[in-house]
Amino acid sequence: MKRMRDLFQPKKITLDNGKEIQPPRSVAPFILIGLALALWGAATITGFDFNALMRRGNQFFIILKDMLSPDWSIIDQIIPPLVETIKMSILGSIIGSLLAFPVAILSSSNINKSKCSLWIMRFILSIVRTIPTLIIALFATYVFGLGTFAGTVAISIFTFGIVVKMLYEKIETIDMGPFEAMEAVGATKLEAFQSAITPQILPNYFSMCLYTLEINVRAATILGYVGAGGIGAPLIFAMNDFNWSKAGAILLGIIILVLIVETISTKLRTKLARG
């Protein structure tokens, strides 16, 4: 009990001059108790069963062992859907990024002075960003049918929402002096924007596009779950059949694809940052 009491209320410290001071009460025990209660509450609400984890946890290592012995005989079967995945990602990223540029300009508070239209546009953009890519892809398959076209549409919409958000925030932080100076000498808003603002945001814009491409390559790998094309469909079929060696080969292909795209994108973004 004494040790427990000392945790909450440290002992007084005696200085060389004989004066005693009381250290501040430590908040660490309260934080630990709070974390313990939060974990207990989360486990209770979610129905977490530690006994089931102990009983079935070894299955993870069995599956992992099978995945680490990939079935190389299906390489020729997974290359076409991998190519579909990268095509969807690139095309969707390009379309979404191109559409995002003018909308980001109109969504910038230092360019668009109309509070009403600004609020409406940002509200719509918030809704677009809220919907997960997988849900968008599911709706797209109902509208356009199964296949890569639906996946490309979903990636385009996702890219549009992300790039608009990042770009208009960047536009709002730039130096507006050159823009205002050009307007003062008679240039239109479009001419002033092209000459004064575009050079400031273009490197960041391209960097944002490359960053979303990295995200889209990962997202495109699971769009096949809802029939939107790409490598996701063969992966889910292999997992449903408990064919873990085949799933391992597909996952290895996805990992290699993502690493290649990330490496190229990182190098390009580094060059853009250096100017």
C-alpha positions as a Markdown table, in Angstrom:
| # | Residue | x | y | z |
|---|---|---|---|---|
| 1 | Met | 0.0 | 0.0 | 0.0 |
| 2 | Lys | 2.9 | 2.3 | 0.8 |
| 3 | Arg | 4.5 | 1.8 | -2.6 |
| 4 | Met | 1.1 | 2.4 | -4.3 |
| 5 | Arg | 0.7 | 5.6 | -2.3 |
| 6 | Asp | 4.2 | 6.8 | -3.3 |
| 7 | Leu | 3.3 | 6.4 | -6.9 |
| 8 | Phe | 0.4 | 8.9 | -6.6 |
| 9 | Gln | 2.1 | 11.2 | -4.0 |
| 10 | Pro | 5.9 | 11.2 | -4.2 |
| 11 | Lys | 7.9 | 11.7 | -1.0 |
| 12 | Lys | 9.1 | 15.1 | 0.0 |
| 13 | Ile | 12.7 | 16.0 | -1.0 |
| 14 | Thr | 15.0 | 17.5 | 1.6 |
| 15 | Leu | 17.4 | 20.1 | 0.2 |
| 16 | Asp | 21.0 | 20.9 | 1.5 |
| 17 | Asn | 19.7 | 23.8 | 3.5 |
| 18 | Gly | 17.2 | 21.6 | 5.3 |
| 19 | Lys | 14.2 | 22.9 | 3.5 |
| 20 | Glu | 11.7 | 20.3 | 2.3 |
| 21 | Ile | 9.8 | 20.5 | -1.0 |
| 22 | Gln | 7.0 | 18.5 | -2.3 |
| 23 | Pro | 7.4 | 17.2 | -5.9 |
| 24 | Pro | 4.3 | 17.5 | -8.1 |
| 25 | Arg | 2.0 | 14.6 | -8.2 |
| 26 | Ser | 2.7 | 12.2 | -11.1 |
| 27 | Val | 0.0 | 11.8 | -13.7 |
| 28 | Ala | 1.6 | 8.6 | -15.1 |
| 29 | Pro | -0.4 | 6.2 | -12.8 |
| 30 | Phe | -3.7 | 7.9 | -13.8 |
| 31 | Ile | -2.7 | 7.6 | -17.5 |
| 32 | Leu | -1.9 | 3.9 | -17.1 |
| 33 | Ile | -5.2 | 3.3 | -15.2 |
| 34 | Gly | -7.1 | 5.1 | -18.0 |
| 35 | Leu | -5.4 | 3.1 | -20.7 |
| 36 | Ala | -6.2 | -0.2 | -18.9 |
| 37 | Leu | -9.9 | 0.8 | -18.5 |
| 38 | Ala | -10.0 | 1.9 | -22.2 |
| 39 | Leu | -8.5 | -1.5 | -23.3 |
| 40 | Trp | -11.0 | -3.4 | -21.1 |
| 41 | Gly | -13.9 | -1.3 | -22.4 |
| 42 | Ala | -12.8 | -1.8 | -26.1 |
| 43 | Ala | -12.4 | -5.5 | -25.6 |
| 44 | Thr | -15.8 | -5.8 | -24.0 |
| 45 | Ile | -17.6 | -3.8 | -26.7 |
| 46 | Thr | -15.9 | -5.5 | -29.6 |
| 47 | Gly | -16.3 | -9.0 | -28.1 |
| 48 | Phe | -12.5 | -9.7 | -28.2 |
| 49 | Asp | -11.9 | -13.3 | -27.1 |
| 50 | Phe | -8.3 | -13.8 | -25.8 |
| 51 | Asn | -9.0 | -17.6 | -25.5 |
| 52 | Ala | -10.0 | -17.8 | -29.2 |
| 53 | Leu | -6.8 | -15.9 | -30.0 |
| 54 | Met | -4.7 | -18.5 | -28.1 |
| 55 | Arg | -6.6 | -21.4 | -29.7 |
| 56 | Arg | -6.6 | -20.2 | -33.3 |
| 57 | Gly | -3.6 | -18.0 | -33.4 |
| 58 | Asn | -1.4 | -20.7 | -34.8 |
| 59 | Gln | -3.5 | -20.8 | -38.0 |
| 60 | Phe | -1.9 | -17.4 | -38.9 |
| 61 | Phe | 1.5 | -19.0 | -39.0 |
| 62 | Ile | 0.2 | -22.0 | -41.0 |
| 63 | Ile | -1.3 | -19.7 | -43.6 |
| 64 | Leu | 1.9 | -17.5 | -43.6 |
| 65 | Lys | 4.0 | -20.6 | -44.2 |
| 66 | Asp | 1.9 | -21.5 | -47.2 |
| 67 | Met | 2.1 | -18.0 | -48.6 |
| 68 | Leu | 5.9 | -17.9 | -48.2 |
| 69 | Ser | 5.9 | -20.9 | -50.6 |
| 70 | Pro | 4.3 | -19.2 | -53.6 |
| 71 | Asp | 3.0 | -21.1 | -56.6 |
| 72 | Trp | 5.3 | -19.8 | -59.4 |
| 73 | Ser | 3.3 | -21.7 | -62.1 |
| 74 | Ile | 0.6 | -19.0 | -62.1 |
| 75 | Ile | 3.0 | -16.1 | -63.0 |
| 76 | Asp | 1.6 | -15.9 | -66.5 |
| 77 | Gln | -1.9 | -15.7 | -65.1 |
| 78 | Ile | -1.3 | -12.8 | -62.7 |
| 79 | Ile | 0.7 | -10.5 | -65.0 |
| 80 | Pro | -2.3 | -9.4 | -67.1 |
| 81 | Pro | -4.4 | -8.3 | -64.1 |
| 82 | Leu | -1.3 | -6.6 | -62.6 |
| 83 | Val | -1.0 | -4.6 | -65.9 |
| 84 | Glu | -4.7 | -3.8 | -65.6 |
| 85 | Thr | -4.1 | -2.5 | -62.1 |
| 86 | Ile | -1.3 | -0.2 | -63.1 |
| 87 | Lys | -3.3 | 1.0 | -66.1 |
| 88 | Met | -6.3 | 1.8 | -64.0 |
| 89 | Ser | -4.1 | 3.6 | -61.4 |
| 90 | Ile | -2.3 | 5.8 | -64.0 |
| 91 | Leu | -5.3 | 6.7 | -66.1 |
| 92 | Gly | -7.5 | 7.3 | -63.0 |
| 93 | Ser | -4.8 | 9.5 | -61.4 |
| 94 | Ile | -4.4 | 11.5 | -64.6 |
| 95 | Ile | -8.1 | 12.1 | -65.1 |
| 96 | Gly | -8.7 | 13.0 | -61.4 |
| 97 | Ser | -5.7 | 15.3 | -61.2 |
| 98 | Leu | -6.7 | 17.2 | -64.4 |
| 99 | Leu | -10.3 | 17.7 | -63.2 |
| 100 | Ala | -9.0 | 18.7 | -59.8 |
| 101 | Phe | -6.9 | 21.7 | -61.0 |
| 102 | Pro | -9.6 | 24.1 | -62.0 |
| 103 | Val | -11.9 | 23.1 | -59.1 |
| 104 | Ala | -9.1 | 23.7 | -56.6 |
| 105 | Ile | -8.7 | 27.2 | -58.0 |
| 106 | Leu | -12.4 | 27.9 | -57.5 |
| 107 | Ser | -12.2 | 26.4 | -54.0 |
| 108 | Ser | -9.4 | 28.7 | -52.8 |
| 109 | Ser | -10.6 | 31.5 | -50.5 |
| 110 | Asn | -8.0 | 33.9 | -51.8 |
| 111 | Ile | -9.2 | 33.5 | -55.4 |
| 112 | Asn | -12.9 | 32.9 | -55.0 |
| 113 | Lys | -14.3 | 35.7 | -52.9 |
| 114 | Ser | -17.9 | 34.4 | -52.9 |
| 115 | Lys | -18.5 | 32.8 | -49.5 |
| 116 | Cys | -21.7 | 31.0 | -50.7 |
| 117 | Ser | -20.1 | 29.2 | -53.7 |
| 118 | Leu | -17.0 | 28.5 | -51.7 |
| 119 | Trp | -19.0 | 26.8 | -48.9 |
| 120 | Ile | -21.1 | 24.8 | -51.4 |
| 121 | Met | -18.0 | 23.6 | -53.3 |
| 122 | Arg | -16.1 | 22.6 | -50.1 |
| 123 | Phe | -19.2 | 20.8 | -48.8 |
| 124 | Ile | -19.5 | 18.7 | -51.9 |
| 125 | Leu | -15.8 | 18.0 | -51.8 |
| 126 | Ser | -16.0 | 16.8 | -48.2 |
| 127 | Ile | -18.7 | 14.4 | -49.2 |
| 128 | Val | -16.6 | 13.1 | -52.1 |
| 129 | Arg | -13.6 | 12.5 | -49.8 |
| 130 | Thr | -15.7 | 10.8 | -47.2 |
| 131 | Ile | -16.8 | 7.9 | -49.4 |
| 132 | Pro | -14.3 | 5.1 | -49.5 |
| 133 | Thr | -12.8 | 4.1 | -52.9 |
| 134 | Leu | -14.2 | 0.6 | -52.6 |
| 135 | Ile | -17.8 | 2.0 | -52.1 |
| 136 | Ile | -17.3 | 4.3 | -55.1 |
| 137 | Ala | -16.1 | 1.3 | -57.2 |
| 138 | Leu | -19.1 | -0.7 | -56.1 |
| 139 | Phe | -21.5 | 2.0 | -57.3 |
| 140 | Ala | -19.5 | 2.4 | -60.5 |
| 141 | Thr | -19.9 | -1.4 | -61.3 |
| 142 | Tyr | -23.7 | -0.9 | -60.9 |
| 143 | Val | -23.7 | 2.0 | -63.3 |
| 144 | Phe | -21.0 | 1.0 | -65.9 |
| 145 | Gly | -20.9 | -2.8 | -65.3 |
| 146 | Leu | -18.0 | -5.0 | -64.2 |
| 147 | Gly | -14.5 | -4.4 | -65.4 |
| 148 | Thr | -11.6 | -1.9 | -65.4 |
| 149 | Phe | -13.7 | 1.0 | -66.6 |
| 150 | Ala | -15.6 | 1.1 | -63.3 |
| 151 | Gly | -12.3 | 0.8 | -61.4 |
| 152 | Thr | -10.8 | 3.7 | -63.4 |
| 153 | Val | -13.9 | 5.9 | -62.6 |
| 154 | Ala | -13.6 | 5.1 | -58.9 |
| 155 | Ile | -9.9 | 6.0 | -58.8 |
| 156 | Ser | -10.6 | 9.2 | -60.8 |
| 157 | Ile | -13.2 | 10.3 | -58.2 |
| 158 | Phe | -10.9 | 9.4 | -55.3 |
| 159 | Thr | -7.9 | 11.3 | -56.9 |
| 160 | Phe | -10.1 | 14.3 | -57.6 |
| 161 | Gly | -11.2 | 14.7 | -54.0 |
| 162 | Ile | -7.7 | 14.3 | -52.6 |
| 163 | Val | -5.8 | 16.5 | -55.0 |
| 164 | Val | -8.4 | 19.3 | -54.8 |
| 165 | Lys | -8.1 | 19.4 | -51.0 |
| 166 | Met | -4.3 | 19.5 | -51.0 |
| 167 | Leu | -4.0 | 21.9 | -53.9 |
| 168 | Tyr | -6.5 | 24.6 | -52.7 |
| 169 | Glu | -4.8 | 24.5 | -49.3 |
| 170 | Lys | -1.5 | 25.1 | -51.0 |
| 171 | Ile | -3.0 | 28.0 | -53.2 |
| 172 | Glu | -4.2 | 29.7 | -50.0 |
| 173 | Thr | -0.7 | 29.9 | -48.6 |
| 174 | Ile | 1.1 | 31.4 | -51.6 |
| 175 | Asp | 2.2 | 35.0 | -52.0 |
| 176 | Met | -0.7 | 36.9 | -53.7 |
| 177 | Gly | 1.4 | 40.1 | -54.3 |
| 178 | Pro | 2.3 | 39.3 | -57.9 |
| 179 | Phe | -1.3 | 38.3 | -58.6 |
| 180 | Glu | -2.7 | 41.6 | -57.3 |
| 181 | Ala | 0.0 | 43.6 | -59.0 |
| 182 | Met | -0.9 | 42.1 | -62.4 |
| 183 | Glu | -4.6 | 42.8 | -61.8 |
| 184 | Ala | -3.7 | 46.3 | -60.9 |
| 185 | Val | -2.1 | 46.9 | -64.3 |
| 186 | Gly | -5.1 | 45.6 | -66.2 |
| 187 | Ala | -4.6 | 41.8 | -66.5 |
| 188 | Thr | -7.6 | 39.5 | -66.2 |
| 189 | Lys | -7.9 | 37.0 | -63.3 |
| 190 | Leu | -7.0 | 34.2 | -65.6 |
| 191 | Glu | -4.0 | 36.0 | -67.0 |
| 192 | Ala | -2.8 | 37.0 | -63.5 |
| 193 | Phe | -3.3 | 33.4 | -62.3 |
| 194 | Gln | -1.3 | 31.9 | -65.1 |
| 195 | Ser | 1.6 | 34.2 | -64.8 |
| 196 | Ala | 1.8 | 34.8 | -61.0 |
| 197 | Ile | 0.3 | 31.8 | -59.3 |
| 198 | Thr | 0.7 | 28.8 | -61.6 |
| 199 | Pro | 4.6 | 28.9 | -61.4 |
| 200 | Gln | 4.4 | 28.8 | -57.6 |
| 201 | Ile | 2.0 | 25.8 | -57.3 |
| 202 | Leu | 3.0 | 23.7 | -60.4 |
| 203 | Pro | 5.8 | 21.7 | -58.7 |
| 204 | Asn | 3.6 | 21.0 | -55.7 |
| 205 | Tyr | 0.7 | 20.0 | -58.0 |
| 206 | Phe | 2.8 | 17.4 | -59.8 |
| 207 | Ser | 4.2 | 16.1 | -56.5 |
| 208 | Met | 0.6 | 15.7 | -55.2 |
| 209 | Cys | -0.4 | 13.8 | -58.4 |
| 210 | Leu | 2.6 | 11.4 | -58.0 |
| 211 | Tyr | 1.7 | 10.9 | -54.3 |
| 212 | Thr | -1.9 | 10.0 | -55.1 |
| 213 | Leu | -0.7 | 7.6 | -57.8 |
| 214 | Glu | 1.2 | 5.7 | -55.1 |
| 215 | Ile | -2.0 | 5.5 | -53.0 |
| 216 | Asn | -4.1 | 4.5 | -56.1 |
| 217 | Val | -1.8 | 1.6 | -56.9 |
| 218 | Arg | -2.5 | 0.2 | -53.5 |
| 219 | Ala | -6.2 | 0.9 | -53.7 |
| 220 | Ala | -6.6 | -0.5 | -57.1 |
| 221 | Thr | -5.3 | -3.9 | -55.9 |
| 222 | Ile | -8.5 | -4.4 | -53.9 |
| 223 | Leu | -11.1 | -3.0 | -56.3 |
| 224 | Gly | -11.4 | -6.5 | -57.8 |
| 225 | Tyr | -13.3 | -7.5 | -54.7 |
| 226 | Val | -16.3 | -5.7 | -56.1 |
| 227 | Gly | -15.7 | -6.6 | -59.7 |
| 228 | Ala | -13.9 | -3.4 | -60.7 |
| 229 | Gly | -11.0 | -5.2 | -62.4 |
| 230 | Gly | -7.4 | -5.5 | -61.6 |
| 231 | Ile | -5.5 | -8.0 | -59.5 |
| 232 | Gly | -8.0 | -8.0 | -56.6 |
| 233 | Ala | -10.3 | -10.5 | -58.3 |
| 234 | Pro | -7.7 | -13.4 | -58.6 |
| 235 | Leu | -6.6 | -12.6 | -55.1 |
| 236 | Ile | -10.0 | -13.0 | -53.5 |
| 237 | Phe | -10.7 | -16.1 | -55.6 |
| 238 | Ala | -7.5 | -17.7 | -54.3 |
| 239 | Met | -8.3 | -16.8 | -50.7 |
| 240 | Asn | -11.8 | -18.1 | -51.0 |
| 241 | Asp | -10.4 | -21.4 | -52.2 |
| 242 | Phe | -7.9 | -21.4 | -49.3 |
| 243 | Asn | -5.2 | -21.7 | -52.0 |
| 244 | Trp | -2.6 | -19.8 | -49.9 |
| 245 | Ser | 0.4 | -20.6 | -52.1 |
| 246 | Lys | -1.5 | -19.0 | -55.1 |
| 247 | Ala | -2.5 | -16.0 | -52.9 |
| 248 | Gly | 1.2 | -15.7 | -51.8 |
| 249 | Ala | 2.3 | -15.4 | -55.5 |
| 250 | Ile | -0.3 | -12.8 | -56.2 |
| 251 | Leu | 0.6 | -10.8 | -53.1 |
| 252 | Leu | 4.3 | -11.0 | -54.1 |
| 253 | Gly | 3.4 | -9.5 | -57.5 |
| 254 | Ile | 1.4 | -6.7 | -55.8 |
| 255 | Ile | 4.3 | -5.9 | -53.4 |
| 256 | Ile | 6.8 | -5.8 | -56.4 |
| 257 | Leu | 4.4 | -3.5 | -58.3 |
| 258 | Val | 3.9 | -1.1 | -55.4 |
| 259 | Leu | 7.7 | -0.9 | -54.7 |
| 260 | Ile | 8.4 | -0.1 | -58.3 |
| 261 | Val | 5.8 | 2.6 | -58.4 |
| 262 | Glu | 6.9 | 4.1 | -55.1 |
| 263 | Thr | 10.6 | 4.1 | -56.1 |
| 264 | Ile | 9.9 | 5.9 | -59.4 |
| 265 | Ser | 7.4 | 8.3 | -57.7 |
| 266 | Thr | 9.9 | 9.2 | -54.9 |
| 267 | Lys | 12.7 | 9.9 | -57.3 |
| 268 | Leu | 10.4 | 12.2 | -59.4 |
| 269 | Arg | 9.1 | 14.0 | -56.4 |
| 270 | Thr | 12.6 | 14.5 | -55.1 |
| 271 | Lys | 13.6 | 16.1 | -58.5 |
| 272 | Leu | 10.5 | 18.3 | -58.4 |
| 273 | Ala | 11.4 | 19.5 | -54.8 |
| 274 | Arg | 14.9 | 20.4 | -55.9 |
| 275 | Gly | 13.5 | 22.3 | -58.9 |
